Amino acid sequence: MSAITLPVPSARPRSTGVACNCEPLALDPVSHPGESVSASLAAASRLGTAPLGFRGRIRAVDATGCGRSLPPAELERRLLEMGFVEGAMVEIRNQGLFGRDPIAIRVDHATVALRRAEANAIHVDAVDGAR
């Protein structure tokens, strides 16, 4: 009987940046009255790229291409369960010392910690007076 050799996974260096393989912003072409579709899409941004102190309202949750460790449907489900639902107010309260990761996000009346790569699945619109 011969021995079976299995490949040994090589250690990958951890990424220190917040780069994400996310697809370009693609939301449904729904605009507010008096607003063009292109202006509506341009106004939305990803929560993972927002600076400390950002305040906004969630427009959509779309994890296509954002989750590194989870399938997109699973990441979306978990974010929704934590309260990241359309229309909820969010504020970035704190961030990690090294690499600005993870971030503490105030969602309505709860504070949740997320990696910026996962927060990129949350599309937001800045509210008046936000940074």
KANOR-V890388 format. One record per residue. N is the residue number from 1. RES is the residue in one small letter. PSI is psi in whole degrees, -180 to 180 (NA if undefined). NEAR is the number of other ideal C-beta (glycine too) atoms within 12 Angstrom. Layout:
N_RES_PSI_NEAR + N_RES_PSI_NEAR
//
This chain:
1_m_129_3 + 2_s_153_4 + 3_a_145_5 + 4_i_127_6 + 5_t_130_6 + 6_l_142_6 + 7_p_141_6 + 8_v_125_6 + 9_p_137_6 + 10_s_150_6 + 11_a_124_6 + 12_r_139_7 + 13_p_141_7 + 14_r_140_11 + 15_s_132_15 + 16_t_-13_13 + 17_g_179_16 + 18_v_21_30 + 19_a_146_17 + 20_c_150_28 + 21_n_24_17 + 22_c_145_30 + 23_e_159_17 + 24_p_154_17 + 25_l_120_27 + 26_a_96_15 + 27_l_163_27 + 28_d_141_15 + 29_p_68_13 + 30_v_125_15 + 31_s_162_19 + 32_h_157_14 + 33_p_134_7 + 34_g_6_7 + 35_e_135_16 + 36_s_158_14 + 37_v_-42_15 + 38_s_-37_13 + 39_a_-36_14 + 40_s_-44_22 + 41_l_-36_23 + 42_a_-27_16 + 43_a_-22_23 + 44_a_146_35 + 45_s_174_30 + 46_r_138_38 + 47_l_-31_47 + 48_g_-19_36 + 49_t_-2_29 + 50_a_150_34 + 51_p_167_20 + 52_l_134_21 + 53_g_-4_20 + 54_f_138_33 + 55_r_136_26 + 56_g_-176_35 + 57_r_137_28 + 58_i_128_36 + 59_r_-42_33 + 60_a_161_31 + 61_v_117_37 + 62_d_105_32 + 63_a_14_36 + 64_t_114_23 + 65_g_2_22 + 66_c_-33_37 + 67_g_127_29 + 68_r_-36_23 + 69_s_-13_13 + 70_l_150_18 + 71_p_150_16 + 72_p_-41_24 + 73_a_-39_17 + 74_e_-42_17 + 75_l_-44_32 + 76_e_-44_27 + 77_r_-45_18 + 78_r_-41_23 + 79_l_-43_37 + 80_l_-40_22 + 81_e_-29_15 + 82_m_-4_26 + 83_g_5_24 + 84_f_74_38 + 85_v_157_22 + 86_e_130_24 + 87_g_-12_18 + 88_a_144_30 + 89_m_139_27 + 90_v_152_44 + 91_e_132_32 + 92_i_112_37 + 93_r_-36_21 + 94_n_161_20 + 95_q_157_25 + 96_g_154_18 + 97_l_-42_10 + 98_f_123_11 + 99_g_9_17 + 100_r_28_23 + 101_d_138_28 + 102_p_178_24 + 103_i_146_36 + 104_a_121_25 + 105_i_128_38 + 106_r_117_25 + 107_v_109_34 + 108_d_-102_18 + 109_h_24_11 + 110_a_152_19 + 111_t_129_19 + 112_v_141_29 + 113_a_132_21 + 114_l_154_38 + 115_r_149_34 + 116_r_-34_36 + 117_a_-38_33 + 118_e_-32_36 + 119_a_-18_42 + 120_n_-15_37 + 121_a_-9_43 + 122_i_117_48 + 123_h_129_39 + 124_v_158_38 + 125_d_133_34 + 126_a_143_28 + 127_v_161_20 + 128_d_137_9 + 129_g_0_10 + 130_a_158_22 + 131_r_NA_15
//
